[in-house]
Amino acid sequence: MLRPRNDVRQEIAPVRNLRRYGGSRLCDRETRTYFSAHDLERLVRKGVRISIREVETDRDVTDEIIRPNLQ
Protein backbone atom coordinates (compact mmCIF):
# COMPACT_ATOMS: atom_id res chain seq x y z
CA MET A 1 0.00 0.00 0.00
CA LEU A 2 1.34 3.40 -0.94
CA ARG A 3 1.41 6.09 1.70
CA PRO A 4 0.32 9.60 0.82
CA ARG A 5 3.25 11.89 0.25
CA ASN A 6 3.79 14.53 2.88
CA ASP A 7 3.82 17.85 1.03
CA VAL A 8 5.39 19.78 3.87
CA ARG A 9 8.29 21.53 2.21
CA GLN A 10 11.12 23.10 4.05
CA GLU A 11 12.03 26.47 2.60
CA ILE A 12 15.70 27.05 1.93
CA ALA A 13 16.95 30.38 3.17
CA PRO A 14 18.43 32.67 0.53
CA VAL A 15 22.18 33.13 0.53
CA ARG A 16 23.52 36.36 2.02
CA ASN A 17 26.31 37.45 -0.34
CA LEU A 18 29.06 39.37 1.43
CA ARG A 19 32.24 40.91 0.02
CA ARG A 20 35.54 41.05 1.90
CA TYR A 21 37.50 44.24 1.46
CA GLY A 22 41.02 45.10 2.60
CA GLY A 23 41.51 44.94 6.35
CA SER A 24 39.05 42.01 6.48
CA ARG A 25 36.02 44.29 6.34
CA LEU A 26 32.86 42.41 5.38
CA CYS A 27 30.13 44.26 3.52
CA ASP A 28 26.69 43.32 2.23
CA ARG A 29 26.39 45.35 -0.96
CA GLU A 30 22.61 44.92 -1.18
CA THR A 31 21.92 46.48 2.22
CA ARG A 32 25.12 48.58 2.26
CA THR A 33 26.02 47.44 5.76
CA TYR A 34 29.28 46.26 7.29
CA PHE A 35 29.51 43.15 9.46
CA SER A 36 31.69 42.44 12.46
CA ALA A 37 32.81 38.92 13.40
CA HIS A 38 30.10 38.96 16.09
CA ASP A 39 27.41 39.88 13.52
CA LEU A 40 28.57 37.11 11.23
CA GLU A 41 28.55 34.52 14.02
CA ARG A 42 25.03 35.52 15.03
CA LEU A 43 23.74 35.16 11.46
CA VAL A 44 25.34 31.74 10.99
CA ARG A 45 23.95 30.46 14.30
CA LYS A 46 20.47 31.64 13.20
CA GLY A 47 20.81 29.45 10.11
CA VAL A 48 21.41 32.20 7.55
CA ARG A 49 23.41 30.89 4.60
CA ILE A 50 26.48 33.03 3.93
CA SER A 51 28.78 33.39 0.92
CA ILE A 52 31.88 35.59 1.19
CA ARG A 53 34.03 36.61 -1.78
CA GLU A 54 37.18 38.73 -1.87
CA VAL A 55 36.78 41.96 -3.80
CA GLU A 56 40.27 41.97 -5.34
CA THR A 57 40.35 38.36 -6.59
CA ASP A 58 36.65 37.30 -6.50
CA ARG A 59 37.88 34.18 -4.65
CA ASP A 60 35.42 32.38 -2.35
CA VAL A 61 36.73 32.78 1.22
CA THR A 62 33.60 31.66 3.07
CA ASP A 63 35.21 28.71 4.88
CA GLU A 64 38.27 30.75 5.84
CA ILE A 65 36.08 33.36 7.52
CA ILE A 66 33.22 31.37 9.03
CA ARG A 67 35.05 28.39 10.54
CA PRO A 68 37.32 30.44 12.85
CA ASN A 69 34.36 32.55 13.99
CA LEU A 70 32.36 29.53 15.07
CA GLN A 71 35.06 27.78 17.10
Buried (B, 14 or more C-beta within 10 A) or exposed (E): EEEEEEEEEEEEEEEBEBBBEEEEEBBBEEEEEEBEEEBBBEBBEEEEEBEBBBEEEEEEBBEEBBEEBEE
